[in-house]
């Protein structure tokens, strides 16, 4: 089987696949390179940071299996996938654990001024009596997008002794009951924004969520609140966030995702001391990537078995491997 791996995945997984298949690696390649490399491939594996367009997929008429080694699918042409009955497998579970834990790492770093304290101490300044901070316990944690990842964040919040509020795109009694089991109270988005001390974003990027957190929403946040974005960069209007932080309306923000990502890109928030910026590494824990790799191997084997037995099925709902 010929496989194109368009994003970096767990090295042992690549080695294992290479023992049994014809594997081509083109990490983060541009469209022209991907079109050349995908020719003749039956399977494609990718993460974020690369665009899987219809033209790319069309360059390999025999393409039958696509695996997203993670959660988001905003960088693939889904219409082409469905129209050409390509099996799409998404693997959100392992990365969701890592993203949820990182959200708390960022919250703690913001609340306790950890980066500032580290920087000052490296300069020889003992700022023990100058720096203060906030507890997470007893604070309100707002989850914008209480799906797979957001629910995990909320569960951690309840264990931390926080009041957890969550919102979803399509509220229902069933969604409220599901979240209630984990100590998360389902409320409208406006209430999440207005009542939370920490607002953590976990929505996919699509037209309805592009610049969702704009100047109007930021103005509705509690004075002194913190914003954490581990969703997609386009969800936050970065210019409006800059203004809210400079005016002191928000105490701080942490962003793992950015409107413009990649080598040489500098965030417009980079000059602010009350901002933490990380390079889209939320799902990058070794343990999670190892688990994703194991699931990739299982799905390749399952696909080949289905193909050999003539039992290949197609469903407009993508397969979610957890």
N, C-alpha and C positions, 0 to 999 in steps of 0.2 A: 504494500500500500504506500502511495506517495503522499506525504504530509508536509504542509507548510506551517511552520510555527512563526507567527508574525510578531510575537511579543516574548520577552524573556519570561520563562517559567522555571520551575524547580530543576536544577541541573541534572539530578539523578533521573528525573522523568525523561528528559531529552536523551540521556544516555541509554535508558531502557528502550525507548522508542526506536532509537537508531540501530539497536541490535536486531530488530525484527522488521524494520520498515525503511523506506527511502525518505529520509528526513531532510528538509531544507529549512534553515533558520534565516530569517530576514527581520530582525528586531527593529521595530519603529521605522520601517522603510517607507519611502514615498510611494505614491500610486503607481508611477511608471515601473518602479522596481518590483512592487508586488504583482503587477500584471505579468511581468516576465517570469517571476519565480513560481507563481501559482499554476502555471501551465502544466496540465497533466495530473494535478493533485486531486485526490479524492476527499481529503480532509484538511481543514484549516483550524488552527488554534490561535486565539488572540486574547489580549487584555485591553486596557485603555491605552491611549497614546498613539493609536494607529487607526486610520479610517478605512473601513472595509466597505467600499462602494460597490454599486452594481457593476461598474466597468471592471473592477478587480475580480469579482466572482465570475463574471461572464467570460473572463479569460481562461477559465477551466470548466468546460461544459460537463465534465464528469464529477464535479464537486457534489458530494452527497452528504457530508457531515461537517458541521461547524460547531466548534466548542468555544464558548466564552469562559475563560478561566477566571471567573469572578461574577460580578453582579450586573453592572450597567450595560445596556445595549444601545446607547445613544450614538455609538460610532459605527453602526452597521445598518445597511439598507435593508430593513425588514420586509419591505414590499417585494424586493427581488427574491429574498429567501422564501417567502410564502408562495409567490407566483411560480417558483421553480421547484417547489416541494423539497427543499433542502432541510435535512434534520438539524435543528438548532438545539444544542444543549447548553444550558446556563448553570454555573456552579457557584451559587451565592453563599452557601453555608459557611465554609471555612473562613473566607475573607470577612464575613459578617462578624465573627468572633473577634478578629483582630481590630476591625474598625470600631466596634463597640468599646473595646478596652482602651483604644487610643483616644476616644472621646473623653474618657476620664483622665487620661494622662494630660490632655490639653486643658481640661477644666481645672485640675489641680495646679498645673503650672501657672495658669492665669490667676487663680484665686489666691495663691500664696507667693506670687512674684518670684518664682523660682529662677527664671532666666535672668532677671535683673540682679538677684542676689548672687548668682553664679558669676555674672560679668564683673560685678563690683569686687567680689572676693579675689578674682583673678588679677585685678588691678591693685590688690593689697588693701582694699578698703573694707573694714569690718562694719557692715551696715546693720548689725543686729537690731539696734534700737531705732533705726530709721524706716525699716520695712515692716509693714503689717500685712494682713490678708484676711481672708474669709474662710469659714468652714463651708463644706458642702452639706453636711448634715443639717437638716432643718430648712434648707433652701428649696425653692421651687424649680424643678427641671422641666423645661418644655421641649417636647419632641415634635418637630415638624416633619411628618412622614413616619407614622408609627407602623411601619411594615416589618419586614424581617430584621433589618439592622436596627431600626428605631426601637422596636420592641425589646431587643437585647439591651440597648442602652437604658431603656426605661426600667428593665428588671434590675440592672446594676444600680440604678438610682434608688429604687425602693430598698435594696439591700443596704445602701449607704445612708438610709434614713431621710431621703429627700421626698418631697411631695412631687409626684410625677403627673404631668398633664401631657396628653398626646392628641394629635389630630391626624385624620386620614382624608384622602381625596373624596371617598364616597362613604360618609358616616352611615352607620346602621346599628340596629340593636345587636346584631351578631358581632360586629366589630367592637362595640362597647363591652359586650360580655367577654370577648376574647382578651381584650386589654385589661379588663377588671381582674381577671385571674392572676395577672402579674402586678397588680397594684397600680395600674395606669388608668387615669380617669380620662375618658374621651370627651373632648370639648371642641368648640369651633376654633379654627386657626387664630382668629382675632384674640380669643381668650388666652391661648397659649402664648402669643406674642406679648400681650399686655401684662400677664401675671407672673411670668417666669424670671427668675434671677439668672438662669443659664438657659439659653435657647440653642438646641443642637439640631442641625439640619440633616435630614436623611431622605430626600426625595430624588427621584430620577430627573434628568434634564429633558424637558420637552417644552412645547410652546406654552403650555399652561403654567410652567414653573420657571421659565426664563425670567430673570430679574424679579423673581417672586419677592425677595427681600429687598425692597426698594426704599426710597426716602420716606415714603408714607408709613411703611411697616416699621422701619427703624425708629421713627418718631413715636410710634405707639409702644415701643419697648420700655420697660421700667428704667428710670434713670439709674445708672450704675450697674446695669445688667451686662452680661457677657454673651457674645455670639460665637458659636463653634460651627464651622462648615466642613463636614466630611462627606458631602453629597457630590455636587459638581460645581465648578467655578461659576458657570453661567447662572446659577440660582441666585447669586448675590450681586447687586449693583455695587461694584467695588468703589466707585466714585462717591456714592451716597454713604457707604460705610466709612470711607475716609473722613467725610464731613462730620458724621455722627461721633466718630472717635476724637477728632480734633476739637469739637465743641464740648467734649466731656460728657455728652449724653450717655454714652456707653463707657464702661470701665475698661473694656478690652475685647479683643477678638482673637480667635485662632482659626487659621485656614490651612487645610491640607490640600485643598483643590483651588484652582485659580482660573480666571477667564483666559489667560494666556499661559500655557505651560510648556516646559522644555528648556533645554540648555540655552543660556543667554537671556532668558526672559526675567525681568525684574518687576516684582509686584509694585503697584503704586502705593501699597501700604508699608513698603520696606523701611521707610524712614521713621516709623512710629514705634516708640518703645513699649507700648501696651498691646502690641500685636505679635503673635507667634505664627511663623510661616514655615510649613514643611512641604516637601516635594511629592505630593500625592502618594504617600507611603502607608496610608492607613491599613490596607489589606496585606502589607508586605511582610508580616511576621513569618519567620521560617517555618514554624509549625503549621500555619495555615497554608502556605505554599506547598509544603510537602503533602498535606492532605489533598489539596487540589490536584496535585500531580498523580496521586494514587487513583483519584476519581477519573482523571483523563485516561489513564491506562485501562481502567475497567470499561469505560465507554467505547474506546477504540475496539476492544475485544468483543463487546456486545454488538457493535455495529457490524463487524466482520461476520459474526455468527448469524445475525439477522439476514445479512446479504446472502450468505452461503445457503441458508435455508429458505430463502425466498419469502421471509416473513417481515420484510421492511414495511413499517407503517408510517403514516404521516398524519400529524395533527396540527391544526392551526395554532394550538397552544404549544409553546415550546416546552421541551423537557427540562425540568429543573432537578438537577442532581445535588442533593444536600449532603 
